[in-house]
Amino acid sequence: MAGMNQSTMMALASMIGVRSLGLELLLALGRIEEGRRFEAGLSIVYLAIIIDHITHAMTTRQRK
């Protein structure tokens, strides 16, 4: 399950540059828009934390 967790985090990191939050982040970096950059970056980090907690909960549930 740890491999699945790492794969999910890598897939989330690859979102940067595609038509989603990653594009928002890249546009904000290019235009020096601090608020937009912070919002897009924080959203990606928030998604990573949520997905990490979900996969961690699945791992602990399987061990019981």
N, C-alpha and C positions, 0 to 999 in steps of 0.2 A: 504494500500500500504506500510505502514511502516513495517508491518510484513513480507511482501515479500522482502523488502530491507534487513531486518535483517536475514532472511532465506538465502538469496543470499550471504550475507557476511559470514555466518557460513559455507555454502557450500564451499566458496572460502578458508576459513581458514582450512577446512578439506583436502584441496589439499596437504597439507604437508604430505609426506609419500607415496603418490601414484606416478605412473609413469608419471610424468610431471615435472613442476617446483619444486614441493615439494620434489621429489627425488633428484633433483639437489641441493636443499638447504641442505637436510640431508647428502648427500655425501660430500658437501663442509664443513659442520660442522664437520664431522668425520675425514676429512683429513686436517683440518686447512688450507683451501685454501681461503684466505681473498677475493680475487677478485671474485672468483666464488660464494662465499657466498653472497657478496654484490650484484652481478648481479642477482642472483636468488631471493633474498629477495626483491630487488627493483622491479623486474618484478611482483611479487605477489602483492606488495603494489600498483603498478601502475594499475594493473587489478582491484583491489578493488576500487580504486578511480574512474576509468572509469565507472564501474558498478554502483557505488553509485551515480554518476552524472546522469547516464541514468535513474535509477529508481526515482531519485528526480525530474528530468524533466518530467517523466511520471506522477508523483503525482501532480505537479503543473499544468500540462496540463489538467488533469481530474477535478481539482477544478474550472477552468475557464469555 
